[in-house]
Amino acid sequence: MSASALLLAFHLFAFPTMGAILDANTPAGGEFDTAFFYAPSQAMRKASLYSAAEARESVMVHWTYDLVYPLAYGLFFATAGRPGRRSSGP
């Protein structure tokens, strides 16, 4: 699979799926990605709102966003500038 197809598939399928999982497993007031900085007490309060299953799903989604997507994105850009195979002539 080419890097372009991998990145396109991630955008078309993974982002919407991960967003839906995150929406379904985030308790009211438990969103972490809405502020630049949290005091430790604020982070602990937000974290305490999650059940064990919600926390597990949230961690899975954020690991995917923070690790898998940059790898796909980086692979795309690492291979995007490489010229394709050229023929030696007729």
C-alpha positions as CSV (number, residue, x, y, z in Angstrom):
1,M,0.0,0.0,0.0
2,S,1.4,3.4,-0.9
3,A,1.9,6.0,1.7
4,S,-0.7,8.2,0.0
5,A,-3.3,5.5,0.3
6,L,-2.4,4.8,3.9
7,L,-2.8,8.5,4.8
8,L,-6.0,8.8,2.9
9,A,-7.4,5.7,4.6
10,F,-6.5,7.1,8.0
11,H,-8.3,10.3,7.2
12,L,-11.4,8.7,5.8
13,F,-11.8,5.8,8.2
14,A,-9.6,6.1,11.4
15,F,-10.3,9.8,12.3
16,P,-14.1,9.5,12.2
17,T,-14.0,6.1,14.0
18,M,-11.7,7.4,16.7
19,G,-13.7,10.6,17.1
20,A,-16.9,8.6,17.7
21,I,-15.1,6.3,20.2
22,L,-13.8,9.3,22.0
23,D,-17.2,11.1,22.1
24,A,-18.9,7.9,23.4
25,N,-16.3,7.4,26.1
26,T,-15.7,10.9,27.4
27,P,-17.8,11.9,30.5
28,A,-19.2,15.4,30.7
29,G,-16.4,17.7,31.9
30,G,-13.7,15.1,31.3
31,E,-12.3,16.5,28.0
32,F,-8.6,17.0,28.2
33,D,-7.9,18.5,24.7
34,T,-9.7,21.8,25.2
35,A,-7.0,23.7,27.2
36,F,-3.3,24.3,26.8
37,F,-2.4,23.8,30.5
38,Y,-4.0,22.1,33.5
39,A,-3.1,22.4,37.1
40,P,-2.4,18.9,38.6
41,S,-5.6,19.2,40.7
42,Q,-7.7,19.9,37.5
43,A,-6.2,17.0,35.7
44,M,-6.9,14.7,38.7
45,R,-10.5,15.9,38.8
46,K,-11.0,15.3,35.1
47,A,-9.3,11.9,35.3
48,S,-11.5,10.8,38.2
49,L,-14.6,11.3,36.0
50,Y,-13.7,8.4,33.8
51,S,-14.7,4.8,34.5
52,A,-12.0,2.1,33.9
53,A,-13.5,1.2,30.5
54,E,-13.8,4.9,29.4
55,A,-10.2,5.5,30.5
56,R,-9.0,2.5,28.5
57,E,-10.8,3.6,25.3
58,S,-9.6,7.2,25.7
59,V,-6.0,6.0,26.1
60,M,-6.3,3.8,23.0
61,V,-7.7,6.7,20.9
62,H,-5.0,9.1,22.1
63,W,-2.2,6.6,21.5
64,T,-3.6,6.2,17.9
65,Y,-3.8,9.9,17.4
66,D,-0.4,10.7,18.9
67,L,1.7,7.7,17.6
68,V,0.1,6.0,14.6
69,Y,-1.0,9.1,12.8
70,P,2.4,10.9,12.9
71,L,4.0,7.7,11.6
72,A,1.5,7.5,8.6
73,Y,1.9,11.3,8.1
74,G,5.7,11.0,8.3
75,L,5.8,8.1,5.9
76,F,3.8,10.0,3.4
77,F,6.1,13.0,3.5
78,A,9.2,10.8,3.5
79,T,8.1,9.1,0.3
80,A,6.2,12.0,-1.4
81,G,9.3,13.7,-2.6
82,R,10.9,10.6,-4.0
83,P,10.6,10.3,-7.8
84,G,8.8,7.4,-9.2
85,R,10.4,4.7,-11.2
86,R,11.6,6.0,-14.5
87,S,12.0,4.1,-17.6
88,S,15.3,4.1,-19.4
89,G,13.7,5.0,-22.7
90,P,11.9,3.3,-25.6
